[in-house]
C-alpha cells in the first residue's frame, strides 16, 4: 500500500502557505489604504488651513502675482491674481512665464557642482585656470568656491576687489556671470544650452532663458502702481549675457516648473548626496534686506532656524520673486510677481512675499508638531 502522507502534508503546507501569503497581502493593502486615507485627510486639512490665510494677504494687498504651494508633490494652494500684461489685461495663470532673476543662481550652482562631480573642476581651483579676466595680480587667487559663496570680493569684473578673497561676503552678480563663463568653457556649449538641457532632463518644459524665449505667455515686468505703471522695455532680452547674464538672473519659469525643480533638487534627483551637501553647506551668514539673517551656500540661501528653509529671492526691474522649500515637510512655495513700485523701496516691494512667508512658517511649525504627535501616538 502506497504511503500518501507526504503528499497530504505537502498539500496542507501549500494551502497554509498560500493562506498566510494572502493574509499578509491583505494586511499590506490595508496599511497602504490607511496611508492613502490619512494622506487625503492631511491634504484636505492643509488646504483648508492655508487657503484663507494666503487669500487674505493677496486680496488685502491687491497682490499682482501667482502664489503656489506644493506639499509632498500635491498642490495645496494656488492663486493667480492680476495681469501678466496691464495694457492687454492678459490674466496671469500657472502657464505664465516670469523672470525669476536671482533665483537663477541655484541653477548655476548646480551646473558647477555637476562639473565637480564629473571631475572637470575642483571648487578650490583658481578661476584664473579657466578665465582670462582672472589672470591679473588682483584676481589671480580667487577660487570657484568663492564665486559660488559671494566671498570673492568681486563687485564688477575689472574693478578693484572690495576685500581680500575669502574674508568677507558681498553679493555679486558678476561673480555668477563668471561661473556661467566657466560652464561654457568646460562644456564647449553656451550657458543657455547647458541650462536648457537641465530643464529637458527634469521635464521643465515651459522654462526658458532671456536669450532664447520667443513665446507669447511672458509676464511683462512693470514699474509703478497698479493704477499707473510702465512696462519695462526690452524684456526678457535685457537679461542676456551682456547685461545681467543668464547665470546670475536670466531664467524664465512657471510655478509648476519651479515646484518640479524643488522636488527634484531636494529629493536627490539632480545631485549626488555628497554634491548636494556641498550645495547647501553654509559659507557665510549675512543680513538679507528681506529675509533677515540667512546663510549662503552655492546659489541658495539657508534659514537654519525652525522651520528650516532653503530659499532665494529674485529681483530684476519690475519682477520680484521668492522660491522656498521646507525639507522637513517637503513643502515647496513659489511666489512670482511682475510689478514693483521702486519709489517705495525693497521692503515695500516684498511686503506680500514677507507676509506669505510668515504665515507659511507658522503653518510649518503647526504641521510638524501635529505629525510628530501623530507618529508618537
C-alpha positions in Angstrom: 0.0 0.0 0.0 1.4 3.4 -1.0 2.1 6.0 1.7 0.2 9.1 0.8 1.0 11.0 3.9 4.0 13.0 2.4 1.7 14.3 -0.3 -1.0 15.1 2.2 1.3 17.1 4.4 2.7 18.9 1.3 -0.8 19.8 0.2 -1.7 21.1 3.6 1.6 23.1 3.8 0.9 24.7 0.4 -2.6 25.7 1.5 -1.3 27.2 4.7 1.5 29.0 2.9 -0.9 30.5 0.4 -3.3 31.5 3.1 -0.5 33.2 5.1 0.7 34.9 2.0 -2.8 36.1 1.1 -3.3 37.3 4.7 0.0 39.3 4.5 -1.0 40.8 1.2 -4.4 41.8 2.6 -2.7 43.3 5.7 -0.2 45.2 3.5 -3.0 46.5 1.3 -4.9 47.7 4.5 -1.8 49.6 5.5 -1.5 51.2 2.0 -5.2 52.1 2.0 -5.0 53.5 5.5 -2.0 55.6 4.5 -3.9 56.9 1.5 -6.8 57.9 3.7 -4.5 59.6 6.2 -2.7 61.5 3.4 -6.1 62.5 1.9 -7.3 63.8 5.2 -4.0 65.6 5.8 -4.1 67.1 2.3 -7.7 68.4 2.8 -6.7 69.8 6.3 -3.7 71.6 5.0 -5.6 73.0 2.1 -8.3 74.3 4.4 -5.8 75.8 6.7 -3.6 77.6 4.2 -6.3 79.0 1.8 -7.9 81.7 4.0 -4.5 82.9 5.3 -2.9 83.4 1.9 -6.1 84.6 0.2 -6.5 87.4 2.8 -2.9 88.7 2.1 -3.3 88.6 -1.7 -6.7 90.3 -1.6 -5.8 92.9 1.1 -2.6 93.9 -0.7 -4.0 93.6 -4.2 -1.0 91.4 -5.0 -0.5 91.1 -8.7 1.1 87.7 -8.7 0.8 84.0 -8.7 1.3 82.2 -5.4 1.6 78.4 -5.4 2.2 75.9 -2.6 3.0 72.2 -3.1 3.1 69.7 -0.2 4.7 66.3 -0.8 4.1 66.5 -4.5 0.5 67.6 -4.0 -0.9 71.1 -4.8 -2.4 72.5 -1.6 -2.8 76.1 -2.7 -2.6 78.2 -5.8 -4.0 81.6 -6.6 -3.3 83.7 -9.7 -4.3 87.4 -9.3 -4.0 90.2 -11.7 -2.4 90.7 -15.1 0.7 89.4 -16.9 0.3 92.4 -19.2 -1.5 95.5 -18.0 -2.1 97.0 -21.4 -3.8 94.0 -22.9 -5.2 92.9 -19.5 -4.0 89.4 -20.1 -4.6 87.4 -16.9 -1.9 85.5 -15.0 -2.2 81.7 -14.9 0.0 78.8 -14.0 1.4 78.6 -17.5 2.7 82.2 -17.4 6.5 82.6 -17.5 8.1 85.1 -15.2 11.6 86.3 -14.9 12.9 84.6 -11.8 16.0 86.9 -11.5 18.5 85.7 -8.9 16.6 82.5 -8.3 18.6 81.6 -11.5 21.7 81.4 -9.3 20.8 78.0 -7.9 20.8 76.6 -11.4 24.3 77.9 -11.9 25.4 76.4 -8.6 24.0 73.0 -9.7 25.7 73.1 -13.1 29.1 73.9 -11.4 28.6 71.1 -8.9 27.8 68.7 -11.8 31.1 69.6 -13.4 32.7 69.0 -10.0 31.1 65.5 -9.8 32.4 64.8 -13.3 35.9 65.8 -12.1 36.1 68.5 -14.7 36.9 71.1 -12.0 37.6 71.4 -8.3 35.8 74.0 -6.2 39.2 75.1 -4.8 40.6 75.7 -8.3 41.7 79.2 -9.1 39.2 80.9 -11.5 42.3 82.1 -13.5 42.7 78.4 -14.6 39.5 78.9 -16.7 39.0 82.6 -17.4 41.4 85.2 -18.8 39.8 88.1 -16.8 41.1 86.4 -13.6 44.8 86.1 -14.6 45.6 89.6 -13.2 47.5 90.0 -10.0 44.4 91.3 -8.3 42.1 88.4 -9.3 44.5 85.5 -9.5 43.8 84.0 -6.1 40.0 83.9 -6.4 38.6 80.4 -6.3 35.5 78.9 -7.9 34.0 78.2 -4.4 34.5 81.9 -3.5 32.4 82.9 -6.6 29.7 80.5 -5.5 29.6 81.8 -2.0 29.9 85.6 -2.9 33.2 85.7 -0.9 35.5 86.6 -3.8 35.5 90.4 -3.2 34.4 90.9 -6.9 31.8 93.6 -7.4 32.2 94.4 -11.1 34.7 92.5 -13.3 37.8 94.6 -13.9 37.4 96.8 -10.9 39.4 96.5 -7.6 38.3 94.0 -5.1 36.1 95.1 -2.2 38.1 92.9 0.2 40.7 90.1 0.3 39.0 86.9 -1.2 37.5 84.7 1.5 37.5 87.2 4.3 34.0 88.7 3.9 30.8 88.5 1.8 29.4 90.8 -0.9 26.6 89.6 -3.2 28.0 89.7 -6.7 26.1 89.2 -10.0 29.3 89.5 -11.9 30.7 86.6 -9.8 27.9 84.4 -11.1 28.3 85.7 -14.6 31.8 84.4 -14.3 30.5 81.0 -13.2 28.4 80.9 -16.3 31.5 81.6 -18.4 33.3 78.6 -16.7 30.4 76.3 -17.5 30.7 77.4 -21.2 34.5 76.9 -21.3 34.4 73.5 -19.8 31.4 72.1 -21.8 32.1 73.8 -25.1 28.4 74.8 -25.2 26.6 78.1 -24.4 25.3 78.5 -20.9 21.8 78.6 -22.4 22.3 75.2 -24.0 23.5 73.8 -20.7 20.6 75.1 -18.6 18.1 74.1 -21.3 19.5 70.5 -21.2 18.9 70.6 -17.4 15.3 71.7 -18.0 14.7 69.0 -20.5 16.1 66.3 -18.3 13.8 67.3 -15.5 10.7 67.8 -17.6 10.7 71.6 -17.0 9.1 72.0 -20.4 7.9 75.6 -20.0 11.2 77.1 -18.7 13.5 79.2 -20.9 16.1 81.9 -20.8 16.0 85.6 -21.7 18.1 84.8 -24.8 16.0 82.0 -26.2 12.4 82.8 -25.3 10.2 83.6 -28.3 6.7 82.7 -26.9 3.8 85.0 -26.0 3.0 83.8 -22.5 5.5 86.0 -20.8 4.7 88.2 -17.7 5.9 91.6 -18.8 7.7 93.4 -15.9 6.2 96.7 -14.8 7.3 99.6 -12.7 4.8 101.7 -10.7 1.5 101.1 -9.1 -1.5 99.0 -10.2 -3.2 102.2 -11.4 -0.2 103.9 -13.0 2.7 101.8 -14.3 5.1 101.4 -17.2 6.2 98.2 -18.9 10.0 97.6 -18.5 11.5 97.8 -22.0 13.5 95.1 -23.8 12.3 92.2 -21.6 13.3 89.5 -21.4 16.3 90.1 -23.8 17.8 92.5 -21.3 18.6 89.5 -19.1 21.2 88.2 -21.6 25.0 87.7 -21.1 25.8 91.3 -22.0 23.6 92.6 -19.2 22.6 90.7 -16.0 23.6 87.3 -17.6 21.6 84.1 -17.6 23.7 82.5 -14.9 23.1 85.4 -12.5 19.5 86.2 -13.2 18.3 85.4 -16.7 16.0 82.3 -16.4 12.2 82.4 -17.1 10.0 79.9 -15.5 6.5 78.9 -14.3 5.2 77.9 -10.8 4.8 74.3 -11.8 8.3 74.0 -13.3 9.8 75.6 -10.2 7.9 73.1 -8.0 9.3 70.3 -10.1 12.8 71.8 -9.7 12.4 72.0 -5.9 11.2 68.4 -5.7 14.0 67.1 -7.9 16.8 69.1 -6.2 15.8 68.4 -2.6 15.0 64.7 -3.2 18.2 63.5 -4.7 17.3 63.5 -8.4 19.8 66.1 -9.6 22.9 65.9 -7.5 24.6 63.1 -5.6 24.3 63.2 -1.8 27.8 64.5 -1.4 27.4 67.2 -4.0 24.1 68.2 -2.5 25.7 68.6 0.9 28.2 71.0 -0.7 25.3 72.9 -2.4 23.6 73.6 1.0 26.6 73.9 3.2 26.6 77.5 4.5 29.7 79.6 3.9 28.7 82.9 5.4 25.9 84.3 7.4 24.5 87.7 6.3 21.6 90.0 6.9 19.4 89.9 3.8 17.3 93.0 3.3 14.1 91.0 3.0 14.7 87.6 4.6 16.7 88.7 7.7 19.6 86.6 8.9 20.4 83.8 6.5 23.3 81.7 5.4 24.6 81.3 1.8 25.5 78.1 0.1 26.1 77.5 -3.6 23.4 79.7 -5.2 20.9 79.1 -2.4 20.2 80.7 0.9 19.6 78.7 4.1 17.5 79.6 7.0 18.8 77.2 9.7 16.4 78.1 12.5 13.0 76.4 12.8 11.4 75.9 10.4 14.5 75.1 8.3 14.1 76.6 4.8 16.1 76.6 1.6 15.2 79.8 -0.3 16.2 82.6 -2.6 14.7 86.0 -3.6 14.9 87.3 -7.1 14.6 90.9 -8.5 15.0 92.4 -11.9 13.3 95.7 -12.6 9.6 95.1 -12.1 9.7 91.4 -11.2 10.1 90.4 -7.6 10.1 86.6 -6.8 10.6 84.2 -3.9 11.1 80.5 -4.1 11.3 78.4 -0.9 11.5 74.7 0.1 10.8 73.3 3.6 12.7 70.0 3.7 11.0 68.6 6.9 7.5 68.7 5.4 8.6 68.6 1.7 6.7 71.9 1.1 7.6 73.9 -2.0 6.5 77.6 -2.2 6.7 79.7 -5.4 5.7 83.4 -5.4 6.1 85.2 -8.8 5.1 88.8 -9.4 5.6 91.3 -12.3 5.1 94.7 -10.8 7.2 96.8 -8.4 7.0 100.4 -7.1 10.7 101.1 -6.7 9.9 104.5 -5.1 8.7 102.7 -2.0 11.8 100.6 -1.6 12.5 96.9 -1.5 10.7 96.1 1.8 7.5 97.5 0.4 8.0 95.7 -2.9 8.3 92.4 -1.0 5.6 93.2 1.5 3.3 90.4 0.3 6.2 87.9 -0.1 7.2 88.6 3.5 3.7 88.2 4.9 3.1 85.0 3.0 6.4 83.6 4.2 5.5 84.4 7.8 2.1 82.6 7.5 3.7 79.6 5.9 6.4 79.5 8.5 3.7 79.4 11.2 1.9 76.6 9.4 5.1 74.6 9.1 5.6 74.7 12.8 2.0 73.6 13.3 2.1 70.8 10.8 5.5 69.5 12.1 4.1 69.4 15.6 1.0 67.6 14.5 3.0 65.0 12.5 5.3 64.4 15.5 2.4 63.9 17.8 0.7 61.5 15.3 3.9 59.5 14.9 4.4 59.3 18.7 0.8 58.2 19.1 
